[in-house]
Amino acid sequence: MAPKPHRVVLDRVSGYADEAAAYMRRRRVSRRPFARLYYPSGRSSDHADDSTAGAELFVAAGRLIEVAGKRAKPSPS
Amino acid sequence: MIHEARARGTVGIFTQMADAATPEVAPGDAAQAALAFLTEMSPDLRGAAILDSSGAVLAAAADSERWEEDAAVLFAAADRAGGEPAEQVHVATEQGEVFALRHDGLAAVAVTERFALASLTFFDLRATLRELASSAAEG
């Protein structure tokens, strides 16, 4: 027996949501720290954390993250 | 340690901004309002600061002095890395992400949660600076 039409739509939407969730999960797992610079000319450059420039950028970024602190979680209302 | 950047003269890097020729400094109140608006509309934002062309903080989430020093260190490191003044800086770490942008003679630095969308964050920062610069020019 053919499934009801609304179930087909529901299954399809659920499938897309599952795909998106899996993509975000893979992105979280596989993404490594990076430092990227963009210039007015449109050029951009990546700097690995084991390079001199990259290390300096990561140290500077770490200090800023420390200053910013953690974002306060919104209180449940 | 804290004043290393100042001692090395890195605060001056703000004067090397690509488009630093635009009119001076937005008023502090306008910058505070812009920062409050930015914080409100960006759920991933942990903290941010807006700086003028000399590197002085116009508005900051908390400790202005530290934001000023650390932003100067970041821009100095970015400029050294590429041999020319960088317009945008994006550093993603395990602890969070840092975005820095120079625009219209102003600069903004923001710290967000991990995996914040870079294009949106830069768009918001750029819009904020553009608005501040135009209001300063009008005023």
Backbone of each chain as ProteinMPNN parsed JSONL, in Angstrom:
{"seq_chain_A": "MAPKPHRVVLDRVSGYADEAAAYMRRRRVSRRPFARLYYPSGRSSDHADDSTAGAELFVAAGRLIEVAGKRAKPSPS", "coords_chain_A": {"N_chain_A": [[0.848, -1.199, 0.0], [0.516, 2.201, -0.813], [2.296, 4.843, 0.852], [0.776, 7.43, 2.894], [0.327, 10.697, 1.482], [1.214, 12.924, 3.079], [2.998, 11.716, 4.735], [5.089, 11.073, 3.1], [6.124, 13.589, 2.508], [6.836, 14.377, 5.067], [8.783, 12.447, 5.698], [10.693, 13.113, 3.829], [11.449, 15.717, 4.569], [12.439, 15.173, 7.118], [14.584, 13.634, 6.381], [16.243, 15.498, 5.057], [16.792, 17.166, 7.235], [18.204, 15.417, 8.869], [20.441, 14.993, 7.259], [21.545, 17.575, 7.263], [22.128, 17.876, 9.973], [24.036, 15.886, 10.272], [26.022, 16.891, 8.62], [26.751, 19.231, 10.016], [27.724, 18.046, 12.319], [29.938, 16.607, 11.339], [31.423, 18.763, 10.49], [32.029, 20.041, 12.875], [33.644, 18.112, 14.091], [35.739, 17.762, 12.285], [36.876, 20.24, 11.846], [39.694, 22.244, 12.117], [41.708, 24.474, 14.165], [42.33, 27.722, 12.782], [43.986, 30.498, 11.189], [43.188, 33.278, 9.415], [43.744, 35.764, 7.036], [42.579, 38.713, 5.446], [42.919, 40.92, 2.725], [42.789, 44.355, 1.465], [43.015, 44.226, -1.291], [41.722, 41.964, -1.988], [43.042, 39.688, -1.746], [43.787, 36.769, 0.213], [45.152, 35.07, 3.082], [46.285, 32.096, 4.647], [47.38, 30.983, 7.842], [49.234, 28.646, 9.436], [49.126, 27.145, 12.716], [51.627, 26.375, 13.567], [53.413, 27.989, 12.345], [55.459, 30.99, 12.465], [54.088, 33.449, 12.178], [51.464, 32.545, 12.388], [51.446, 31.515, 14.99], [51.768, 33.841, 16.485], [49.395, 35.147, 15.886], [47.544, 33.371, 16.992], [48.2, 33.524, 19.688], [47.586, 36.199, 20.229], [44.855, 36.147, 19.65], [43.996, 34.369, 21.592], [44.354, 35.876, 23.877], [42.444, 37.854, 23.522], [40.134, 36.321, 23.586], [40.202, 35.536, 26.172], [39.818, 37.999, 27.465], [37.236, 38.599, 26.625], [35.785, 36.593, 27.837], [33.373, 34.158, 29.0], [30.182, 33.825, 27.45], [27.335, 34.871, 29.112], [24.837, 32.599, 30.002], [21.457, 32.801, 28.911], [18.982, 33.5, 31.323], [16.481, 31.191, 32.382], [13.122, 31.974, 31.664]], "CA_chain_A": [[0.0, 0.0, 0.0], [1.325, 3.438, -0.899], [2.204, 5.665, 2.069], [-0.031, 8.647, 2.759], [1.178, 11.777, 0.925], [1.877, 13.793, 4.063], [4.125, 10.97, 5.315], [6.193, 11.2, 2.145], [6.712, 14.925, 2.725], [7.46, 14.355, 6.4], [10.02, 11.654, 5.61], [11.686, 13.842, 3.031], [11.95, 16.824, 5.401], [13.266, 14.576, 8.17], [15.835, 13.205, 5.732], [17.086, 16.682, 4.859], [17.24, 17.63, 8.554], [19.248, 14.477, 9.302], [21.638, 15.279, 6.463], [22.113, 18.839, 7.748], [22.694, 17.638, 11.305], [25.269, 15.111, 10.083], [27.026, 17.807, 8.058], [27.239, 20.096, 11.094], [28.517, 17.2, 13.22], [31.229, 16.349, 10.676], [32.149, 20.043, 10.462], [32.56, 20.268, 14.226], [34.695, 17.142, 14.386], [36.898, 17.827, 11.394], [37.454, 21.57, 11.682], [40.885, 22.532, 12.908], [41.932, 25.91, 14.334], [43.009, 28.373, 11.657], [44.097, 31.963, 11.207], [43.042, 33.698, 8.02], [43.802, 37.221, 6.878], [42.037, 39.216, 4.176], [43.511, 42.223, 2.399], [41.903, 45.188, 0.636], [43.111, 43.832, -2.698], [40.939, 40.748, -2.209], [43.902, 38.539, -1.432], [43.678, 36.241, 1.579], [46.23, 34.127, 3.383], [46.099, 31.231, 5.818], [48.616, 30.808, 8.608], [49.144, 27.479, 10.326], [49.5, 27.51, 14.088], [53.039, 26.089, 13.847], [54.263, 29.0, 11.715], [55.708, 32.118, 13.369], [52.974, 34.405, 12.083], [50.276, 31.889, 12.915], [51.553, 31.423, 16.455], [51.504, 35.187, 17.03], [47.956, 35.42, 15.75], [46.804, 32.55, 17.955], [48.431, 34.074, 21.034], [46.79, 37.435, 20.331], [43.436, 35.766, 19.694], [43.751, 33.761, 22.903], [44.227, 36.949, 24.88], [41.135, 38.501, 23.327], [39.091, 35.384, 24.055], [40.261, 35.613, 27.638], [39.194, 39.265, 27.878], [35.786, 38.535, 26.374], [35.196, 35.664, 28.799], [32.272, 33.312, 28.516], [28.908, 34.515, 27.336], [26.386, 34.44, 30.144], [23.668, 31.898, 29.441], [20.222, 33.504, 29.258], [18.278, 32.849, 32.417], [15.163, 30.712, 31.948], [12.074, 32.862, 32.158]], "C_chain_A": [[0.888, 1.257, 0.0], [1.198, 4.249, 0.385], [1.359, 6.904, 1.823], [0.878, 9.8, 2.318], [1.899, 12.601, 1.989], [3.062, 13.073, 4.714], [5.351, 11.057, 4.396], [6.909, 12.525, 2.37], [7.473, 14.947, 4.046], [8.798, 13.613, 6.37], [11.116, 12.421, 4.869], [12.299, 14.978, 3.867], [12.857, 16.282, 6.502], [14.615, 14.153, 7.6], [16.779, 14.366, 5.544], [17.643, 17.174, 6.201], [18.36, 16.729, 9.081], [20.557, 14.745, 8.571], [22.343, 16.535, 6.985], [22.779, 18.645, 9.103], [24.017, 16.874, 11.181], [26.383, 15.994, 9.54], [27.624, 18.677, 9.165], [28.113, 19.305, 12.073], [29.902, 16.944, 12.636], [32.079, 17.62, 10.697], [32.791, 20.313, 11.822], [33.758, 19.379, 14.503], [35.942, 17.427, 13.564], [37.557, 19.203, 11.355], [38.605, 21.82, 12.647], [40.984, 24.048, 13.117], [42.651, 26.507, 13.125], [43.08, 29.878, 11.882], [44.099, 32.418, 9.754], [42.994, 35.225, 7.953], [43.278, 37.604, 5.501], [42.569, 40.625, 3.954], [42.588, 43.023, 1.482], [41.92, 44.792, -0.839], [42.25, 42.618, -3.022], [41.737, 39.49, -1.921], [43.595, 38.051, -0.02], [44.81, 35.263, 1.817], [45.916, 33.362, 4.649], [47.434, 31.06, 6.52], [48.425, 29.662, 9.589], [49.638, 27.853, 11.716], [50.954, 27.174, 14.412], [53.976, 27.036, 13.098], [54.435, 30.176, 12.692], [54.525, 33.081, 13.381], [51.702, 33.82, 12.683], [50.293, 31.843, 14.433], [51.247, 32.771, 17.094], [50.013, 35.514, 16.99], [47.15, 34.623, 16.776], [46.987, 33.056, 19.386], [47.571, 35.323, 21.237], [45.304, 37.116, 20.439], [43.085, 35.167, 21.052], [43.574, 34.809, 23.986], [42.871, 37.647, 24.757], [39.998, 37.609, 23.819], [39.031, 35.407, 25.578], [39.569, 36.889, 28.143], [37.67, 39.187, 27.736], [35.09, 37.631, 27.383], [34.103, 34.835, 28.166], [31.007, 34.154, 28.427], [27.955, 33.971, 28.399], [25.186, 33.777, 29.495], [22.394, 32.648, 29.84], [19.468, 32.747, 30.345], [16.908, 32.389, 31.941], [14.06, 31.594, 32.51], [10.726, 32.161, 32.112]], "O_chain_A": [[1.877, 1.338, 0.728], [0.109, 4.337, 0.951], [1.237, 7.373, 0.692], [2.039, 9.877, 2.721], [3.07, 12.94, 1.818], [4.005, 13.71, 5.184], [6.491, 11.106, 4.859], [8.138, 12.582, 2.417], [8.589, 15.46, 4.136], [9.798, 14.069, 6.925], [12.291, 12.38, 5.233], [13.515, 15.171, 3.869], [13.909, 16.852, 6.787], [15.651, 14.295, 8.249], [17.972, 14.258, 5.83], [18.811, 17.55, 6.297], [19.335, 17.206, 9.662], [21.635, 14.728, 9.165], [23.565, 16.563, 7.13], [23.858, 19.18, 9.356], [24.986, 17.167, 11.881], [27.54, 15.87, 9.942], [28.841, 18.843, 9.248], [29.106, 19.816, 12.589], [30.911, 17.048, 13.334], [33.293, 17.565, 10.896], [33.938, 20.752, 11.91], [34.758, 19.818, 15.071], [37.062, 17.347, 14.069], [38.686, 19.326, 10.879], [38.475, 21.619, 13.854], [40.415, 24.82, 12.345], [43.494, 25.847, 12.517], [42.322, 30.442, 12.671], [44.932, 31.977, 8.961], [42.289, 35.875, 8.724], [43.508, 36.901, 4.516], [42.656, 41.421, 4.889], [41.721, 42.463, 0.811], [40.938, 45.005, -1.551], [42.066, 42.278, -4.191], [41.197, 38.385, -1.859], [43.189, 38.834, 0.839], [45.363, 34.696, 0.875], [45.355, 33.904, 5.601], [48.485, 31.001, 5.882], [47.559, 29.712, 10.462], [50.458, 28.756, 11.877], [51.474, 27.636, 15.428], [55.196, 26.906, 13.198], [53.65, 30.333, 13.627], [54.029, 33.474, 14.437], [50.96, 34.502, 13.39], [49.28, 32.101, 15.084], [50.558, 32.845, 18.112], [49.453, 36.079, 17.93], [46.193, 35.135, 17.358], [46.058, 33.024, 20.192], [46.917, 35.485, 22.267], [44.582, 37.735, 21.22], [42.011, 35.425, 21.595], [42.755, 34.657, 24.892], [42.237, 37.984, 25.757], [39.023, 38.09, 24.397], [37.963, 35.312, 26.183], [38.829, 36.855, 29.126], [36.923, 39.644, 28.601], [33.939, 37.873, 27.746], [33.936, 34.82, 26.946], [30.792, 35.07, 29.22], [27.799, 32.76, 28.554], [24.592, 34.314, 28.56], [22.268, 33.084, 30.984], [19.334, 31.525, 30.296], [16.24, 33.098, 31.188], [14.065, 31.923, 33.696], [9.712, 32.748, 32.489]]}, "seq_chain_B": "MIHEARARGTVGIFTQMADAATPEVAPGDAAQAALAFLTEMSPDLRGAAILDSSGAVLAAAADSERWEEDAAVLFAAADRAGGEPAEQVHVATEQGEVFALRHDGLAAVAVTERFALASLTFFDLRATLRELASSAAEG", "coords_chain_B": {"N_chain_B": [[54.831, 43.494, 30.113], [52.168, 43.852, 29.362], [52.299, 46.331, 28.225], [53.827, 45.968, 26.062], [53.076, 46.072, 23.375], [52.518, 48.75, 23.039], [55.014, 49.815, 23.617], [56.448, 48.854, 21.493], [55.485, 50.371, 19.598], [53.272, 49.579, 18.222], [50.729, 50.477, 18.364], [50.464, 52.456, 16.59], [49.879, 51.189, 14.245], [47.262, 51.383, 13.569], [46.979, 53.673, 12.203], [47.779, 52.975, 9.751], [45.731, 52.007, 8.353], [43.782, 50.768, 5.648], [41.858, 52.508, 4.621], [42.144, 54.887, 6.035], [41.83, 57.524, 5.676], [39.4, 58.671, 5.954], [36.958, 60.679, 7.774], [37.558, 61.639, 11.2], [37.118, 59.747, 14.223], [34.234, 58.385, 15.684], [31.688, 59.521, 17.92], [31.849, 58.616, 21.411], [29.423, 57.847, 22.659], [27.743, 57.133, 20.556], [29.178, 54.983, 19.609], [29.002, 53.255, 21.78], [26.27, 52.729, 21.748], [26.069, 51.486, 19.284], [27.589, 49.228, 19.736], [26.088, 47.974, 21.706], [23.819, 47.365, 20.239], [24.889, 45.64, 18.339], [25.703, 43.531, 19.984], [23.266, 42.69, 20.893], [22.014, 41.732, 18.604], [23.548, 39.626, 17.781], [23.699, 36.451, 18.543], [25.818, 34.741, 19.009], [27.873, 36.24, 19.917], [30.434, 36.976, 22.207], [31.838, 39.098, 23.206], [32.928, 42.431, 22.359], [34.715, 45.126, 20.759], [35.024, 48.529, 19.785], [37.15, 50.552, 17.945], [39.054, 53.57, 17.439], [40.837, 55.378, 14.803], [43.325, 55.72, 15.895], [43.661, 53.615, 17.488], [42.52, 53.72, 19.946], [40.062, 52.781, 22.333], [36.671, 53.123, 21.62], [34.333, 52.014, 22.423], [33.671, 49.234, 24.485], [33.183, 45.8, 25.491], [33.878, 45.179, 28.105], [36.595, 45.423, 29.955], [38.169, 48.073, 28.934], [40.83, 48.889, 28.588], [42.307, 46.549, 28.331], [41.153, 45.434, 26.059], [41.962, 47.314, 24.212], [44.782, 47.047, 24.229], [45.117, 44.33, 23.531], [43.833, 44.188, 21.093], [45.497, 45.818, 19.598], [47.795, 44.274, 19.604], [46.895, 42.062, 18.147], [46.268, 43.189, 15.597], [48.783, 44.105, 14.945], [50.227, 41.713, 14.754], [48.86, 40.588, 12.627], [49.451, 42.373, 10.559], [52.187, 42.091, 10.355], [52.317, 39.494, 9.494], [51.468, 39.419, 6.837], [52.849, 41.379, 5.553], [51.62, 43.652, 4.75], [48.997, 45.976, 5.66], [46.315, 44.255, 7.087], [42.905, 43.807, 6.207], [40.785, 42.323, 7.198], [40.603, 40.011, 9.87], [40.529, 36.691, 10.871], [40.46, 34.396, 13.315], [40.24, 31.157, 14.332], [39.818, 29.202, 17.103], [40.047, 26.503, 19.505], [38.772, 27.449, 21.7], [37.172, 29.557, 21.018], [36.187, 32.112, 18.633], [37.835, 34.721, 16.866], [37.236, 37.823, 15.435], [38.323, 40.459, 13.448], [38.217, 43.712, 12.122], [38.893, 46.323, 9.85], [37.6, 49.395, 8.887], [36.494, 52.224, 7.109], [38.192, 53.968, 8.545], [37.875, 53.177, 11.129], [37.966, 50.538, 13.613], [36.997, 47.215, 14.457], [36.697, 44.653, 16.857], [35.804, 41.366, 17.567], [34.703, 38.717, 19.664], [33.578, 35.467, 19.42], [31.384, 32.607, 19.932], [32.445, 29.215, 19.135], [32.334, 28.198, 15.715], [30.777, 30.225, 14.733], [29.147, 32.023, 12.123], [31.229, 33.194, 9.717], [30.93, 35.002, 7.555], [28.558, 36.338, 8.147], [29.181, 37.506, 10.593], [31.295, 39.249, 9.922], [29.893, 40.851, 8.174], [28.041, 42.096, 9.893], [29.793, 43.488, 11.58], [31.025, 45.192, 9.756], [28.836, 46.689, 8.854], [28.15, 47.989, 11.19], [30.433, 49.598, 11.659], [30.401, 51.147, 9.361], [28.072, 52.603, 9.667], [28.635, 54.009, 11.983], [30.803, 55.561, 11.131], [29.593, 57.112, 9.151], [27.736, 58.522, 10.663], [29.448, 59.985, 12.235], [30.673, 61.556, 10.327], [28.546, 63.076, 9.468], [27.868, 64.361, 11.831]], "CA_chain_B": [[54.199, 42.594, 29.142], [50.935, 44.459, 28.863], [52.572, 47.517, 27.414], [54.763, 45.613, 25.0], [52.585, 46.564, 22.083], [52.685, 50.206, 23.023], [56.44, 50.102, 23.577], [56.949, 48.562, 20.152], [54.89, 51.349, 18.678], [52.288, 48.912, 17.369], [49.453, 51.19, 18.373], [50.483, 53.257, 15.369], [49.42, 50.432, 13.08], [45.901, 51.764, 13.198], [47.053, 54.77, 11.247], [48.101, 52.429, 8.436], [44.551, 51.372, 7.808], [43.623, 50.921, 4.208], [41.074, 53.683, 4.271], [42.191, 55.712, 7.238], [41.715, 58.934, 5.321], [38.04, 59.136, 6.244], [36.913, 61.56, 8.933], [37.928, 61.134, 12.537], [36.405, 59.251, 15.384], [32.815, 58.488, 16.04], [31.548, 59.842, 19.338], [31.793, 57.444, 22.281], [28.047, 57.424, 22.921], [27.256, 56.432, 19.364], [29.887, 53.7, 19.568], [28.4, 52.407, 22.828], [24.951, 52.301, 21.268], [26.291, 50.541, 18.186], [28.078, 47.984, 20.331], [24.952, 47.344, 22.381], [22.959, 46.82, 19.186], [25.62, 44.497, 17.772], [25.656, 42.452, 20.972], [21.893, 42.197, 20.98], [21.562, 41.004, 17.417], [24.446, 38.506, 17.475], [23.606, 35.515, 19.666], [27.09, 34.053, 19.248], [28.899, 37.191, 20.336], [30.785, 36.984, 23.637], [32.276, 40.442, 23.557], [33.463, 43.15, 21.208], [35.188, 46.489, 21.012], [35.152, 49.409, 18.614], [38.325, 51.41, 18.16], [39.215, 54.627, 16.431], [41.984, 55.186, 13.917], [44.579, 55.696, 16.655], [43.685, 52.388, 18.282], [41.869, 53.937, 21.246], [38.742, 52.15, 22.417], [35.487, 53.996, 21.692], [33.361, 51.251, 23.209], [34.133, 47.85, 24.681], [32.264, 44.999, 26.286], [34.217, 45.241, 29.53], [37.848, 46.076, 30.297], [38.575, 48.818, 27.729], [42.282, 48.952, 28.444], [42.796, 45.256, 27.812], [40.692, 45.317, 24.67], [42.814, 48.189, 23.397], [46.109, 46.448, 24.104], [45.073, 43.047, 22.829], [43.48, 44.458, 19.696], [46.714, 46.341, 18.963], [48.694, 43.13, 19.399], [46.337, 41.24, 17.059], [46.456, 43.873, 14.31], [50.227, 44.143, 14.663], [50.605, 40.373, 14.301], [48.266, 40.392, 11.298], [50.179, 43.183, 9.578], [53.513, 41.482, 10.166], [52.178, 38.199, 8.816], [51.279, 39.543, 5.396], [53.692, 42.426, 4.995], [50.792, 44.827, 4.454], [47.883, 46.011, 6.619], [45.192, 43.352, 6.789], [41.596, 44.446, 6.373], [39.981, 41.439, 8.051], [41.336, 38.93, 10.535], [39.639, 35.666, 11.443], [41.227, 33.333, 13.969], [39.336, 30.189, 14.965], [40.531, 28.327, 18.033], [39.156, 25.562, 20.214], [38.068, 28.169, 22.772], [36.27, 30.561, 20.475], [36.671, 32.696, 17.382], [38.105, 36.156, 16.929], [37.07, 38.531, 14.164], [38.756, 41.858, 13.531], [37.919, 44.356, 10.845], [39.145, 47.766, 9.719], [36.702, 49.933, 7.859], [36.17, 53.648, 7.233], [39.007, 54.63, 9.566], [37.572, 52.61, 12.449], [38.256, 49.107, 13.697], [36.148, 46.463, 15.395], [37.19, 43.324, 17.214], [34.714, 40.622, 18.211], [34.966, 37.335, 20.058], [32.307, 34.726, 19.341], [31.437, 31.171, 20.185], [32.981, 28.462, 18.004], [31.471, 27.92, 14.567], [29.963, 31.376, 14.309], [29.267, 32.187, 10.67], [32.191, 34.274, 9.496], [30.431, 36.03, 6.635], [27.56, 37.147, 8.846], [29.844, 38.308, 11.625], [31.99, 40.351, 9.257], [28.864, 41.751, 7.633], [27.516, 42.896, 11.008], [30.844, 44.41, 12.035], [31.219, 46.21, 8.717], [27.656, 47.571, 8.864], [28.256, 48.818, 12.397], [31.472, 50.62, 11.464], [29.974, 52.06, 8.297], [27.072, 53.479, 10.232], [29.324, 54.917, 12.922], [31.609, 56.512, 10.359], [28.729, 58.074, 8.47], [27.14, 59.425, 11.653], [30.52, 60.9, 12.651], [30.895, 62.512, 9.238], [27.419, 64.007, 9.47], [27.916, 65.164, 13.045]], "C_chain_B": [[52.99, 43.271, 28.497], [51.244, 45.61, 27.917], [53.572, 47.253, 26.302], [54.354, 46.221, 23.669], [52.805, 48.055, 21.959], [54.161, 50.562, 22.876], [57.003, 49.866, 22.183], [56.357, 49.522, 19.125], [53.803, 50.743, 17.814], [50.943, 49.604, 17.372], [49.327, 52.017, 17.099], [49.975, 52.521, 14.148], [48.022, 50.839, 12.663], [45.914, 52.907, 12.188], [47.368, 54.258, 9.854], [46.896, 51.795, 7.776], [44.36, 51.722, 6.349], [42.876, 52.197, 3.848], [40.992, 54.634, 5.467], [41.983, 57.186, 6.944], [40.348, 59.522, 5.674], [38.0, 59.886, 7.574], [37.147, 60.849, 10.26], [36.765, 60.528, 13.3], [34.899, 59.484, 15.551], [32.703, 58.791, 17.519], [31.351, 58.574, 20.162], [30.389, 56.932, 22.513], [27.475, 56.634, 21.749], [27.902, 55.054, 19.272], [29.313, 52.736, 20.599], [27.059, 51.857, 22.359], [25.109, 51.26, 20.162], [26.745, 49.189, 18.729], [26.937, 47.229, 21.025], [24.034, 46.684, 21.358], [23.582, 45.568, 18.582], [25.531, 43.287, 18.701], [24.271, 41.825, 21.021], [21.516, 41.339, 19.775], [22.463, 39.828, 17.052], [24.458, 37.524, 18.637], [24.93, 34.828, 19.991], [28.165, 34.957, 19.844], [29.16, 37.125, 21.848], [31.182, 38.38, 24.096], [32.875, 41.112, 22.339], [33.949, 44.521, 21.64], [35.243, 47.241, 19.696], [36.26, 50.394, 18.911], [38.407, 52.475, 17.084], [40.517, 54.42, 15.667], [43.323, 55.183, 14.66], [44.688, 54.443, 17.515], [43.062, 52.55, 19.655], [40.456, 53.349, 21.223], [37.645, 53.211, 22.512], [34.406, 53.336, 22.536], [33.868, 49.831, 23.325], [33.193, 47.131, 25.62], [32.597, 45.107, 27.774], [35.477, 46.08, 29.743], [38.445, 46.789, 29.063], [40.08, 48.769, 27.498], [42.834, 47.664, 27.841], [42.352, 45.034, 26.38], [41.616, 46.115, 23.759], [44.174, 47.546, 23.151], [46.082, 45.179, 23.266], [44.679, 43.207, 21.364], [44.708, 44.967, 18.944], [47.686, 45.198, 18.66], [48.204, 42.275, 18.226], [46.578, 41.904, 15.701], [47.94, 43.937, 13.931], [50.691, 42.792, 14.119], [50.082, 40.126, 12.888], [49.055, 41.159, 10.233], [51.576, 42.626, 9.302], [53.401, 40.226, 9.303], [52.124, 38.357, 7.302], [52.144, 40.601, 4.75], [52.916, 43.658, 4.568], [49.618, 44.824, 5.433], [46.723, 45.116, 6.188], [43.888, 44.104, 7.022], [40.713, 43.635, 7.324], [40.874, 40.351, 8.634], [40.315, 37.966, 11.106], [40.517, 34.553, 12.011], [40.241, 32.43, 14.694], [40.163, 29.264, 15.843], [39.525, 27.376, 18.68], [38.288, 26.308, 21.239], [37.048, 29.185, 22.259], [36.865, 31.146, 19.199], [36.826, 34.203, 17.531], [37.979, 36.749, 15.532], [37.544, 39.964, 14.371], [38.62, 42.473, 12.147], [38.291, 45.833, 10.917], [38.257, 48.284, 8.594], [36.443, 51.401, 8.15], [36.949, 54.332, 8.353], [38.717, 54.172, 10.982], [37.968, 51.133, 12.447], [37.32, 48.467, 14.698], [36.771, 45.099, 15.633], [36.056, 42.614, 17.947], [35.172, 39.213, 18.539], [33.618, 36.613, 20.091], [32.51, 33.289, 19.818], [32.065, 30.485, 18.977], [31.893, 28.282, 16.943], [30.48, 29.043, 14.263], [30.167, 31.556, 12.807], [30.091, 33.431, 10.356], [31.612, 35.39, 8.626], [29.416, 36.943, 7.334], [28.213, 38.055, 9.881], [30.57, 39.493, 11.0], [30.988, 41.355, 8.682], [28.337, 42.68, 8.732], [28.542, 43.926, 11.481], [31.014, 45.556, 11.033], [30.05, 47.202, 8.721], [27.725, 48.521, 10.061], [29.269, 49.945, 12.189], [31.052, 51.644, 10.406], [28.996, 53.092, 8.855], [27.703, 54.506, 11.186], [30.103, 55.992, 12.166], [30.722, 57.555, 9.69], [28.091, 59.032, 9.476], [28.197, 60.416, 12.156], [30.751, 61.972, 11.589], [29.78, 63.556, 9.197], [27.482, 64.965, 10.665], [29.119, 66.033, 13.019]], "O_chain_B": [[52.815, 43.264, 27.278], [50.536, 45.831, 26.934], [54.095, 48.178, 25.681], [55.164, 46.8, 22.944], [53.222, 48.556, 20.915], [54.526, 51.469, 22.129], [57.909, 50.571, 21.738], [56.693, 49.48, 17.942], [53.439, 51.313, 16.785], [50.108, 49.36, 16.501], [48.227, 52.246, 16.597], [49.672, 53.14, 13.128], [47.643, 50.652, 11.507], [44.971, 53.08, 11.416], [47.247, 54.998, 8.877], [47.024, 51.12, 6.754], [44.718, 52.804, 5.884], [43.224, 52.881, 2.885], [39.921, 55.108, 5.845], [41.962, 58.008, 7.86], [40.177, 60.741, 5.686], [38.901, 59.743, 8.401], [36.956, 59.641, 10.4], [35.594, 60.791, 13.024], [34.4, 60.61, 15.554], [33.549, 58.355, 18.301], [30.774, 57.593, 19.693], [30.17, 55.721, 22.562], [26.816, 55.61, 21.928], [27.251, 54.078, 18.901], [29.156, 51.546, 20.327], [26.753, 50.679, 22.547], [24.373, 50.275, 20.115], [26.332, 48.14, 18.237], [26.842, 46.005, 20.937], [23.534, 45.582, 21.58], [22.902, 44.57, 18.344], [25.311, 42.162, 18.253], [24.118, 40.613, 21.168], [20.795, 40.35, 19.903], [22.167, 39.104, 16.101], [25.163, 37.747, 19.621], [25.14, 34.383, 21.12], [29.238, 34.491, 20.228], [28.235, 37.207, 22.656], [30.9, 38.787, 25.223], [33.285, 40.44, 21.392], [33.637, 45.005, 22.728], [35.477, 46.661, 18.635], [36.308, 50.994, 19.985], [37.901, 52.309, 15.975], [41.21, 53.421, 15.855], [44.331, 54.71, 14.134], [45.695, 54.235, 18.192], [43.073, 51.611, 20.452], [39.756, 53.419, 20.212], [37.687, 54.085, 23.377], [33.667, 54.0, 23.263], [34.431, 49.285, 22.376], [32.5, 47.746, 26.432], [31.694, 45.126, 28.61], [35.422, 47.309, 29.713], [39.138, 46.169, 28.256], [40.546, 48.627, 26.367], [43.702, 47.683, 26.968], [43.11, 44.495, 25.574], [42.002, 45.657, 22.684], [44.66, 47.502, 22.021], [46.929, 44.983, 22.395], [45.134, 42.454, 20.503], [44.935, 44.596, 17.792], [48.313, 45.162, 17.602], [49.004, 41.819, 17.409], [47.038, 41.252, 14.763], [48.301, 43.837, 12.759], [51.448, 42.728, 13.15], [50.769, 39.533, 12.056], [49.294, 40.648, 9.139], [52.077, 42.682, 8.179], [54.277, 39.937, 8.488], [52.666, 37.532, 6.567], [52.174, 40.714, 3.525], [53.508, 44.616, 4.071], [49.279, 43.775, 5.981], [46.224, 45.215, 5.067], [43.788, 44.935, 7.925], [39.989, 44.194, 8.147], [41.778, 39.843, 7.971], [39.35, 38.379, 11.75], [41.223, 33.862, 11.277], [39.495, 32.882, 15.563], [41.1, 28.621, 15.371], [38.322, 27.445, 18.429], [37.204, 25.847, 21.596], [36.165, 29.614, 23.001], [37.926, 30.716, 18.746], [36.054, 34.862, 18.227], [38.55, 36.233, 14.571], [37.197, 40.6, 15.365], [38.88, 41.824, 11.134], [38.036, 46.504, 11.918], [38.174, 47.699, 7.514], [36.2, 51.782, 9.295], [36.403, 55.195, 9.04], [39.262, 54.727, 11.936], [38.268, 50.561, 11.399], [36.901, 49.099, 15.668], [37.304, 44.475, 14.715], [35.424, 43.187, 18.835], [35.929, 38.597, 17.789], [32.657, 37.08, 20.701], [33.627, 32.833, 20.066], [32.205, 31.095, 17.917], [30.702, 28.224, 17.247], [29.463, 28.82, 13.606], [31.244, 31.27, 12.286], [29.709, 34.556, 10.681], [31.782, 36.572, 8.923], [29.417, 38.158, 7.137], [27.845, 39.22, 10.026], [30.471, 40.616, 11.494], [31.223, 42.563, 8.708], [28.205, 43.888, 8.531], [28.207, 45.08, 11.747], [31.13, 46.722, 11.409], [30.255, 48.411, 8.606], [27.399, 49.702, 9.952], [28.994, 51.103, 12.504], [31.312, 52.84, 10.537], [29.081, 54.283, 8.558], [27.353, 55.687, 11.189], [30.064, 57.172, 12.515], [31.057, 58.739, 9.663], [27.923, 60.216, 9.184], [27.872, 61.562, 12.468], [30.992, 63.138, 11.905], [30.012, 64.736, 8.934], [27.207, 66.16, 10.56], [29.349, 66.796, 13.958]]}, "name": "protein", "num_of_chains": 2, "seq": "MAPKPHRVVLDRVSGYADEAAAYMRRRRVSRRPFARLYYPSGRSSDHADDSTAGAELFVAAGRLIEVAGKRAKPSPSMIHEARARGTVGIFTQMADAATPEVAPGDAAQAALAFLTEMSPDLRGAAILDSSGAVLAAAADSERWEEDAAVLFAAADRAGGEPAEQVHVATEQGEVFALRHDGLAAVAVTERFALASLTFFDLRATLRELASSAAEG"}
